C-alpha cells in the first residue's frame, strides 16, 4: 500500500510539472498569428479589438471598438480562468457576443495563447482595469 501511495504522489507531481513546463508563449504567438490574426492584432483594432494590455482588463473596455451589449454587460475581467473559458467557447461563456468562432479547442493551445496574451499585457494599458468578476457572472457560468 505505501508503494502505491508513493507511485500516485510521484505521478501527480510529474503531471503537474509537465503541465507547467508545457506552457509556451512563443507557440501562443504563432497560434495567435495563425488563428486570431485575421480579426485581431496586438496593437490595433480591426474586425476584433486589439489585445495589447488585455490581461487584467474588464471585458469590452478597449477604446475605439464597438462591443456587443452582452460583452459590455458581462462584468468579466480577463485573467487565466476567464480567457480559458472564452477561448474554449465564447458563445457559451457570453451568449450574444459577436465572437462566435472557437479557435482553441485544445487546453494546451489555450494555455499557450493565454501566456502570449499575458506577455503582451505588460506595461501601460488603454482599457479599464478590473479586479474581479461579479459573483453573478462567475457562479452562473460553468
Secondary structure, DSSP 4 states (H G I P E B T S, - for coil): -HHHHHHHHHHHHHHHHHHHHH--HHHHHHHIIIIITTT--SSS-SSS---TT-TTBBTT-STT----HHHHTS--B-SHHHHHHHHH-HHHHSTT-S-------SHHHHHHHHHHHHHTT-S--SS-B-----HHHHHH--
